[in-house]
Amino acid sequence: MTKRMIALLSVVFIAALFFMSQTSLASKWTTSVSIKPHHYSKHEEKMLAVTNLDYKSNIIAYDVKAPNGAKEAYVKATYYEKGKAKQPLLSGGLTVSKEFDMFAVTYKIDDDTHKVMFNVGSNDTNLGIEAKKPKKMNGYSFTGLEKKQKVKMNKPYPVAALFGDDGSGIRVAPLSTDDGEVVKELISSNPYVYLFTVEFK
């Protein structure tokens, strides 16, 4: 084997190693940009147990790795009745900073005043909202993402939904950032839906 061929093979080998390392790094970065359900530690469970919220059913919390360059997580909440959007309930941004690594959506229902209270919060931003609860809405459920989901900039992703029925029964379906049909089915098959989305900007 000539010196020239050895040199050429060395260049090809080094180039291949470089390409593989870059591909691996890119893959790791892509998969790390995500939203995933937060799993509570024993300490967190003890702290939440003293609140008046049932953290196992009234709170949906996420660990977040925001896309590089994101300045805010823009949250929008919309109320749907019988498959149609009635009104936007909330729109605002959660600040994305070095400390931003999780956010949560909570709800509480007051059946006496027919009100439903929502709160969307992160490490350093908090958004609250109070909405009317339909008098006919009796059974209800709260759903969100059940597994890690990839996210990108400038695209809204469903993260939580409170939905209820009027005696016809509710259809529970975990949300997915990749399957828009899940959200459509949730809205069309339940009479009352409060849907929350987040978009990184």
PASEBA-1860 file (N, C-alpha, C; in nm, 3 decimals):
! residues 201
1> MTKRMIAL> 0.085/-0.119/0.000/0.000/0.000/0.000/0.090/0.125/0.000 ~ 0.067/0.214/-0.091/0.152/0.333/-0.106/0.123/0.434/0.004 ~ 0.219/0.525/0.026/0.202/0.630/0.128/0.083/0.718/0.093 ~ 0.065/0.742/-0.037/-0.046/0.827/-0.082/-0.180/0.763/-0.046 ~ -0.192/0.630/-0.067/-0.318/0.560/-0.037/-0.343/0.558/0.113 ~ -0.236/0.538/0.192/-0.250/0.539/0.338/-0.299/0.676/0.386 ~ -0.240/0.781/0.329/-0.280/0.917/0.366/-0.426/0.943/0.329 ~ -0.467/0.895/0.210/-0.604/0.914/0.164/-0.702/0.840/0.255
9> LSVVFIAA> -0.669/0.715/0.291/-0.755/0.637/0.380/-0.765/0.702/0.517 ~ -0.654/0.760/0.563/-0.654/0.828/0.693/-0.749/0.947/0.691 ~ -0.745/1.025/0.582/-0.834/1.140/0.569/-0.980/1.096/0.567 ~ -1.007/0.990/0.491/-1.145/0.938/0.482/-1.193/0.890/0.619 ~ -1.104/0.820/0.693/-1.139/0.766/0.824/-1.169/0.880/0.923 ~ -1.081/0.982/0.923/-1.101/1.097/1.012/-1.230/1.170/0.977 ~ -1.256/1.187/0.848/-1.379/1.255/0.804/-1.502/1.177/0.849 ~ -1.495/1.042/0.838/-1.607/0.958/0.879/-1.631/0.969/1.029
17> LFFMSQTS> -1.521/0.969/1.108/-1.534/0.983/1.253/-1.596/1.118/1.289 ~ -1.552/1.223/1.223/-1.605/1.357/1.248/-1.753/1.363/1.217 ~ -1.793/1.307/1.102/-1.933/1.307/1.061/-2.019/1.231/1.162 ~ -1.969/1.115/1.206/-2.046/1.034/1.302/-2.062/1.107/1.435 ~ -1.954/1.173/1.480/-1.963/1.245/1.607/-2.061/1.361/1.597 ~ -2.060/1.432/1.483/-2.153/1.544/1.465/-2.297/1.495/1.458 ~ -2.317/1.382/1.389/-2.452/1.324/1.380/-2.501/1.283/1.518 ~ -2.412/1.223/1.596/-2.448/1.180/1.731/-2.483/1.299/1.819
25> LASKWTTS> -2.401/1.406/1.811/-2.429/1.526/1.889/-2.560/1.590/1.848 ~ -2.583/1.597/1.717/-2.708/1.656/1.667/-2.827/1.575/1.715 ~ -2.812/1.442/1.712/-2.921/1.355/1.756/-2.951/1.377/1.903 ~ -2.844/1.388/1.986/-2.865/1.410/2.128/-2.934/1.544/2.153 ~ -2.892/1.647/2.077/-2.952/1.779/2.096/-3.098/1.778/2.056 ~ -3.129/1.714/1.943/-3.267/1.709/1.895/-3.358/1.640/1.995 ~ -3.313/1.526/2.050/-3.399/1.452/2.142/-3.410/1.522/2.277 ~ -3.314/1.609/2.311/-3.320/1.675/2.441/-3.417/1.793/2.440
33> VSIKPHHY> -3.448/1.847/2.322/-3.545/1.957/2.311/-3.685/1.896/2.321 ~ -3.743/1.901/2.442/-3.864/1.822/2.463/-3.945/1.869/2.582 ~ -4.064/1.812/2.591/-4.152/1.825/2.708/-4.180/1.683/2.755 ~ -4.165/1.659/2.884/-4.198/1.526/2.936/-4.266/1.539/3.072 ~ -4.356/1.447/3.103/-4.427/1.453/3.232/-4.328/1.452/3.348 ~ -4.356/1.536/3.447/-4.269/1.543/3.565/-4.307/1.432/3.662 ~ -4.209/1.358/3.709/-4.232/1.254/3.809/-4.190/1.307/3.946 ~ -4.287/1.312/4.037/-4.263/1.373/4.167/-4.171/1.289/4.255
41> SKHEEKML> -4.082/1.360/4.323/-3.998/1.294/4.423/-4.082/1.275/4.549 ~ -4.033/1.195/4.643/-4.105/1.174/4.769/-4.119/1.306/4.845 ~ -4.016/1.389/4.839/-4.019/1.519/4.907/-4.127/1.609/4.847 ~ -4.135/1.612/4.713/-4.237/1.693/4.646/-4.377/1.643/4.679 ~ -4.394/1.513/4.686/-4.526/1.457/4.719/-4.570/1.498/4.859 ~ -4.475/1.499/4.953/-4.508/1.541/5.090/-4.546/1.688/5.095 ~ -4.475/1.771/5.019/-4.506/1.914/5.018/-4.643/1.940/4.953 ~ -4.671/1.870/4.844/-4.799/1.890/4.775/-4.916/1.835/4.854
49> AVTNLDYK> -4.889/1.738/4.939/-4.996/1.677/5.018/-5.059/1.776/5.115 ~ -4.988/1.882/5.153/-5.043/1.979/5.247/-5.122/2.090/5.177 ~ -5.126/2.090/5.044/-5.205/2.190/4.971/-5.348/2.141/4.958 ~ -5.435/2.230/4.910/-5.575/2.189/4.891/-5.600/2.137/4.751 ~ -5.492/2.110/4.676/-5.505/2.052/4.542/-5.474/1.904/4.545 ~ -5.549/1.828/4.473/-5.518/1.687/4.455/-5.415/1.679/4.342 ~ -5.287/1.674/4.381/-5.182/1.683/4.281/-5.181/1.565/4.184 ~ -5.246/1.457/4.220/-5.248/1.341/4.130/-5.350/1.356/4.018
57> SNIIAYDV> -5.448/1.447/4.036/-5.548/1.463/3.931/-5.573/1.609/3.893 ~ -5.531/1.705/3.976/-5.556/1.846/3.948/-5.436/1.922/3.893 ~ -5.321/1.858/3.888/-5.200/1.923/3.839/-5.137/1.838/3.729 ~ -5.101/1.904/3.619/-5.020/1.839/3.516/-4.891/1.919/3.507 ~ -4.781/1.855/3.543/-4.651/1.923/3.546/-4.556/1.858/3.445 ~ -4.471/1.943/3.385/-4.378/1.896/3.283/-4.235/1.942/3.311 ~ -4.141/1.855/3.281/-4.000/1.894/3.272/-3.979/1.939/3.128 ~ -3.911/2.052/3.112/-3.900/2.114/2.979/-3.755/2.142/2.943
65> KAPNGAKE> -3.720/2.110/2.820/-3.595/2.156/2.759/-3.637/2.238/2.639 ~ -3.636/2.370/2.654/-3.685/2.459/2.549/-3.587/2.465/2.432 ~ -3.637/2.490/2.312/-3.549/2.504/2.196/-3.448/2.617/2.216 ~ -3.331/2.600/2.164/-3.226/2.700/2.175/-3.272/2.832/2.112 ~ -3.260/2.940/2.185/-3.301/3.071/2.134/-3.441/3.112/2.174 ~ -3.519/3.023/2.235/-3.656/3.057/2.277/-3.652/3.160/2.389 ~ -3.736/3.263/2.380/-3.746/3.368/2.482/-3.869/3.351/2.569 ~ -3.973/3.288/2.513/-4.094/3.267/2.591/-4.167/3.140/2.547
73> AYVKATYY> -4.243/3.085/2.642/-4.333/2.975/2.613/-4.472/3.038/2.611 ~ -4.526/3.059/2.491/-4.653/3.129/2.475/-4.767/3.030/2.499 ~ -4.846/3.058/2.602/-4.956/2.968/2.641/-5.089/3.026/2.595 ~ -5.171/2.939/2.539/-5.304/2.980/2.496/-5.406/2.877/2.548 ~ -5.516/2.928/2.602/-5.624/2.841/2.648/-5.751/2.879/2.574 ~ -5.820/2.779/2.521/-5.942/2.802/2.444/-6.053/2.712/2.496 ~ -6.173/2.768/2.506/-6.289/2.690/2.550/-6.370/2.648/2.428 ~ -6.401/2.517/2.421/-6.482/2.460/2.313/-6.612/2.405/2.371
81> EKGKAKQP> -6.721/2.431/2.300/-6.850/2.377/2.341/-6.915/2.310/2.221 ~ -6.945/2.182/2.237/-7.004/2.101/2.130/-6.924/2.111/2.000 ~ -6.792/2.103/2.014/-6.703/2.098/1.899/-6.661/2.231/1.840 ~ -6.715/2.341/1.893/-6.682/2.472/1.837/-6.610/2.561/1.939 ~ -6.509/2.632/1.891/-6.436/2.726/1.977/-6.528/2.841/2.014 ~ -6.548/2.863/2.144/-6.636/2.969/2.191/-6.560/3.097/2.220 ~ -6.450/3.084/2.293/-6.374/3.203/2.327/-6.234/3.166/2.375 ~ -6.137/3.252/2.344/-6.004/3.232/2.403/-6.009/3.274/2.549
89> LLSGGLTV> -5.961/3.187/2.637/-5.968/3.217/2.780/-5.842/3.285/2.830 ~ -5.730/3.251/2.770/-5.604/3.302/2.820/-5.500/3.300/2.709 ~ -5.416/3.400/2.705/-5.300/3.398/2.617/-5.192/3.484/2.681 ~ -5.077/3.426/2.697/-4.968/3.498/2.761/-4.841/3.417/2.758 ~ -4.732/3.481/2.786/-4.603/3.415/2.777/-4.540/3.385/2.911 ~ -4.486/3.264/2.924/-4.402/3.229/3.037/-4.258/3.258/2.996 ~ -4.187/3.331/3.077/-4.049/3.368/3.044/-3.960/3.245/3.039 ~ -3.884/3.232/2.930/-3.787/3.123/2.918/-3.649/3.179/2.952
97> SKEFDMFA> -3.594/3.132/3.062/-3.463/3.177/3.107/-3.379/3.054/3.140 ~ -3.262/3.076/3.196/-3.176/2.964/3.236/-3.244/2.878/3.342 ~ -3.331/2.942/3.421/-3.400/2.868/3.527/-3.523/2.794/3.478 ~ -3.568/2.825/3.357/-3.691/2.764/3.305/-3.664/2.617/3.268 ~ -3.710/2.528/3.352/-3.692/2.386/3.321/-3.818/2.304/3.350 ~ -3.926/2.373/3.395/-4.052/2.302/3.411/-4.167/2.402/3.416 ~ -4.286/2.354/3.385/-4.407/2.433/3.403/-4.523/2.340/3.434 ~ -4.631/2.399/3.487/-4.746/2.317/3.527/-4.876/2.389/3.497
105> VTYKIDDD> -4.980/2.310/3.475/-5.117/2.361/3.457/-5.201/2.298/3.568 ~ -5.274/2.380/3.643/-5.360/2.328/3.749/-5.502/2.379/3.729 ~ -5.598/2.307/3.787/-5.736/2.356/3.783/-5.805/2.326/3.916 ~ -5.908/2.405/3.943/-5.993/2.383/4.060/-6.134/2.424/4.021 ~ -6.232/2.342/4.054/-6.371/2.371/4.018/-6.453/2.405/4.143 ~ -6.530/2.512/4.132/-6.624/2.551/4.238/-6.764/2.529/4.184 ~ -6.826/2.420/4.225/-6.959/2.385/4.174/-7.067/2.480/4.224 ~ -7.048/2.544/4.339/-7.148/2.636/4.393/-7.161/2.762/4.309
113> THKVMFNV> -7.046/2.816/4.264/-7.048/2.939/4.185/-7.035/2.911/4.035 ~ -7.026/2.784/4.001/-7.008/2.744/3.860/-6.888/2.813/3.797 ~ -6.775/2.803/3.867/-6.651/2.860/3.820/-6.543/2.752/3.812 ~ -6.454/2.770/3.717/-6.336/2.684/3.709/-6.215/2.776/3.705 ~ -6.119/2.750/3.794/-5.999/2.833/3.804/-5.878/2.756/3.750 ~ -5.805/2.819/3.662/-5.683/2.759/3.607/-5.562/2.842/3.647 ~ -5.450/2.775/3.654/-5.324/2.844/3.678/-5.216/2.778/3.594 ~ -5.141/2.860/3.522/-5.027/2.809/3.444/-4.904/2.878/3.500
121> GSNDTNLG> -4.808/2.800/3.546/-4.691/2.859/3.609/-4.564/2.788/3.573 ~ -4.455/2.864/3.579/-4.322/2.807/3.557/-4.233/2.852/3.672 ~ -4.102/2.838/3.657/-4.010/2.874/3.763/-4.024/3.020/3.806 ~ -4.050/3.110/3.709/-4.055/3.252/3.746/-4.172/3.330/3.686 ~ -4.269/3.262/3.626/-4.385/3.331/3.569/-4.512/3.256/3.609 ~ -4.620/3.333/3.630/-4.744/3.273/3.674/-4.862/3.340/3.603 ~ -4.951/3.260/3.545/-5.069/3.313/3.477/-5.194/3.247/3.537 ~ -5.288/3.329/3.582/-5.411/3.275/3.640/-5.532/3.314/3.559
129> IEAKKPKK> -5.635/3.232/3.566/-5.757/3.261/3.491/-5.877/3.198/3.561 ~ -5.992/3.270/3.553/-6.117/3.217/3.606/-6.218/3.214/3.492 ~ -6.284/3.102/3.475/-6.379/3.087/3.364/-6.512/3.032/3.416 ~ -6.616/3.050/3.336/-6.746/2.994/3.372/-6.745/2.844/3.348 ~ -6.810/2.773/3.438/-6.828/2.629/3.420/-6.974/2.606/3.380 ~ -6.996/2.539/3.265/-7.134/2.513/3.223/-7.213/2.440/3.332 ~ -7.332/2.485/3.358/-7.414/2.423/3.464/-7.444/2.276/3.436 ~ -7.449/2.241/3.308/-7.479/2.103/3.272/-7.357/2.011/3.277
137> MNGYSFTG> -7.239/2.070/3.292/-7.118/1.987/3.295/-7.106/1.921/3.432 ~ -7.123/1.790/3.436/-7.113/1.720/3.565/-6.985/1.638/3.576 ~ -6.971/1.534/3.497/-6.847/1.457/3.501/-6.738/1.527/3.424 ~ -6.615/1.519/3.470/-6.504/1.582/3.397/-6.373/1.511/3.428 ~ -6.278/1.534/3.341/-6.146/1.471/3.355/-6.039/1.567/3.304 ~ -5.916/1.546/3.349/-5.803/1.631/3.314/-5.698/1.541/3.249 ~ -5.649/1.581/3.131/-5.552/1.497/3.062/-5.436/1.580/3.009 ~ -5.326/1.512/2.981/-5.208/1.578/2.927/-5.122/1.479/2.851
145> LEKKQKVK> -4.997/1.512/2.835/-4.903/1.423/2.767/-4.858/1.314/2.865 ~ -4.852/1.191/2.817/-4.814/1.081/2.904/-4.669/1.036/2.884 ~ -4.605/1.085/2.778/-4.466/1.047/2.755/-4.390/1.163/2.692 ~ -4.260/1.150/2.686/-4.173/1.255/2.634/-4.208/1.287/2.489 ~ -4.215/1.417/2.458/-4.250/1.462/2.324/-4.146/1.563/2.275 ~ -4.105/1.553/2.150/-4.013/1.650/2.091/-4.088/1.778/2.058 ~ -4.019/1.892/2.068/-4.081/2.021/2.035/-3.987/2.103/1.947 ~ -4.047/2.196/1.872/-3.972/2.288/1.787/-4.021/2.430/1.811
153> MNKPYPVA> -3.948/2.525/1.760/-3.988/2.666/1.771/-4.110/2.695/1.684 ~ -4.189/2.795/1.726/-4.299/2.851/1.649/-4.404/2.750/1.603 ~ -4.433/2.655/1.691/-4.538/2.559/1.662/-4.614/2.531/1.793 ~ -4.748/2.550/1.793/-4.824/2.525/1.916/-4.841/2.376/1.943 ~ -4.823/2.339/2.068/-4.837/2.199/2.109/-4.941/2.188/2.220 ~ -5.033/2.090/2.211/-5.129/2.070/2.319/-5.058/2.013/2.442 ~ -5.087/2.069/2.560/-5.022/2.020/2.682/-5.119/1.981/2.792 ~ -5.242/2.032/2.787/-5.340/1.996/2.890/-5.481/2.023/2.840
161> ALFGDDGS> -5.575/1.946/2.891/-5.716/1.966/2.856/-5.805/1.920/2.970 ~ -5.897/2.007/3.010/-6.003/1.970/3.103/-6.128/1.953/3.018 ~ -6.192/1.839/3.028/-6.310/1.817/2.946/-6.418/1.748/3.026 ~ -6.543/1.777/2.990/-6.655/1.724/3.066/-6.773/1.688/2.980 ~ -6.871/1.626/3.046/-6.990/1.581/2.974/-7.115/1.639/3.039 ~ -7.228/1.608/2.977/-7.357/1.651/3.032/-7.444/1.530/3.060 ~ -7.380/1.420/3.096/-7.452/1.296/3.123/-7.431/1.191/3.016 ~ -7.367/1.230/2.907/-7.348/1.137/2.796/-7.219/1.056/2.811
169> GIRVAPLS> -7.136/1.091/2.908/-7.010/1.020/2.929/-6.894/1.092/2.862 ~ -6.777/1.084/2.925/-6.658/1.150/2.870/-6.567/1.049/2.804 ~ -6.491/1.096/2.708/-6.397/1.010/2.637/-6.255/1.057/2.666 ~ -6.186/0.980/2.744/-6.051/1.017/2.784/-5.952/0.977/2.676 ~ -5.861/1.069/2.644/-5.756/1.040/2.547/-5.634/1.122/2.583 ~ -5.520/1.057/2.611/-5.399/1.135/2.639/-5.357/1.214/2.517 ~ -5.305/1.333/2.540/-5.266/1.420/2.429/-5.136/1.373/2.366 ~ -5.112/1.421/2.245/-4.989/1.391/2.172/-4.951/1.513/2.089
177> TDDGEVVK> -4.822/1.548/2.087/-4.779/1.661/2.006/-4.772/1.626/1.858 ~ -4.769/1.495/1.827/-4.753/1.451/1.689/-4.885/1.416/1.620 ~ -4.989/1.393/1.698/-5.114/1.343/1.641/-5.226/1.446/1.662 ~ -5.247/1.529/1.562/-5.352/1.631/1.570/-5.491/1.572/1.576 ~ -5.508/1.449/1.529/-5.639/1.385/1.530/-5.688/1.358/1.672 ~ -5.593/1.334/1.764/-5.630/1.310/1.904/-5.702/1.431/1.962 ~ -5.648/1.550/1.934/-5.709/1.673/1.984/-5.845/1.697/1.918 ~ -5.851/1.674/1.787/-5.979/1.690/1.716/-6.086/1.598/1.773
185> ELISSNPY> -6.047/1.474/1.800/-6.144/1.377/1.854/-6.187/1.417/1.995 ~ -6.092/1.465/2.074/-6.123/1.509/2.210/-6.226/1.622/2.207 ~ -6.207/1.717/2.118/-6.297/1.832/2.107/-6.433/1.792/2.051 ~ -6.434/1.705/1.952/-6.561/1.669/1.888/-6.643/1.569/1.969 ~ -6.577/1.487/2.052/-6.651/1.382/2.123/-6.690/1.419/2.266 ~ -6.648/1.537/2.313/-6.685/1.583/2.446/-6.754/1.719/2.437 ~ -6.867/1.737/2.505/-6.942/1.863/2.493/-6.865/1.986/2.539 ~ -6.780/1.971/2.642/-6.710/2.087/2.698/-6.561/2.058/2.709
193> VYLFTVEF> -6.479/2.144/2.650/-6.334/2.122/2.652/-6.261/2.255/2.674 ~ -6.170/2.255/2.769/-6.078/2.367/2.791/-5.940/2.316/2.749 ~ -5.888/2.368/2.639/-5.763/2.317/2.582/-5.650/2.417/2.600 ~ -5.535/2.369/2.647/-5.416/2.451/2.666/-5.307/2.409/2.568 ~ -5.249/2.507/2.501/-5.136/2.480/2.412/-5.018/2.569/2.452 ~ -4.898/2.526/2.414/-4.778/2.606/2.439/-4.697/2.613/2.310 ~ -4.641/2.731/2.284/-4.561/2.752/2.164/-4.434/2.828/2.205 ~ -4.321/2.774/2.166/-4.193/2.840/2.199/-4.159/2.943/2.094
201> K> -4.131/3.065/2.139/-4.102/3.175/2.046/-3.972/3.243/2.084
END
